[in-house]
């Protein structure tokens, strides 16, 4: 006897369980930190031309690198103590969970491009320093000076201000008043000298980007030149999977920006995705991440963007006297053009 189709379908759904809800009307989605509109447009054009989510993230971040977005992405910005500009970047494939990243990359302008090569041509996740530069050269990238007149002027001005601000503490000479070289006070402890903890926190802007393809594939990535006057060799949160960004096709993606030395201690992007996995909406997931960090560092500078598989998105930031709103970019089929949105910090 023929099986009635009206009874078979409900039975099949009951056995298999509900399918993941995906609102394809809100996809594809481009979401990125800060009002870096050109990066958003580049990512969207990549998707429109048939590119993948990974392609869109790479091209969006690469656009910011070329345009030196806000002076905090790409060449010619954020010189370290020795006047050198170095770059951090990462890219993550939410379908395979593969990641490519570079930290403290020197003399190579296209950091996100090198990160993509790490993902595609190695079984590693992160390469750093001069070895990362050699790898980039082997992949065909050009070795060139990342310094500019602007970055050199920033460094000269910093030296003239007795190397203020800097990121040393518990050292001699007093890092709040003088330039280095510095040494730990234990070396001169026999002299009975005491030193004050003069830790600092200074903000910067990283591009973090989340892309959800119309077919549901998700990618995320970051690119930055770090913080100005950092100690040479410093790597922040941006190239660290789960800290700078994280993506999972089954859930969504997130990216963070702000004080990387604080953020990376809490793997905020991973945590946001896990909150969404538990059923939280993107805004609540972002807020929970910020609240978690606030308990330990109430005055930290930072923000997180989040998006789930349906194309819903949100953001959150930590409220400071000089930082009360966070701006980010959104582009999806419901919008006629890339749109700058703002969220009040908590």
Protein Blocks (a to p, Z undefined) as FASTA:
>chain_A
ZZdfklmmmmmmmmnopaddddfklpccdddehjbfklmmmmmmmmmnopafklmmmmmm
mmmmmnopghlgcehiaiafkopacdddddddfklopacddehiehiablmlmmmmmmmm
ccbfbdghjllmmmmmmnopacddfbdfklmmmmmmmmmnoopacfbehiacdfklbccd
dddfklmmmnopacddfbdcddddddddddddfkopacdddddebjehiaehiacfklpg
hilpccdfklmccddedjfklmmmnommlmmmmmmmnopafklmmmmmmmmmmmmmmmbc
cddddddfkopacddddddfklmbccdddddfkbcbdcddddddZZ
